[in-house]
Amino acid sequence: MSMLPNYILTFIIAIFLIYSYINIKVEKAKVSNGCLYGIGIVVAVLLLGMSIYGIIFNIPLGQVQMLIENSFR
């Protein structure tokens, strides 16, 4: 049950990134604030990486965050 947030977050972020790619590249939509949108994309990619890491190594998302925080100490 503790792995369920990893799967949910991975699904939501993957949908967001696919939607963003389609809007910007395929439909050539204009973004009103490119800087904030870029930061949102970077955060989404980082969270997607954390979720996939947790899924591969069977670690809950909170422990993945703790591993990352401890690596900077």
Summary of the structure (lengths in Angstrom):
residues: 73
radius of gyration: 14.5
end to end distance: 30.1
largest distance: 43.7
contacts: 170
relative contact order: 0.16
helix: 78%
strand: 0%
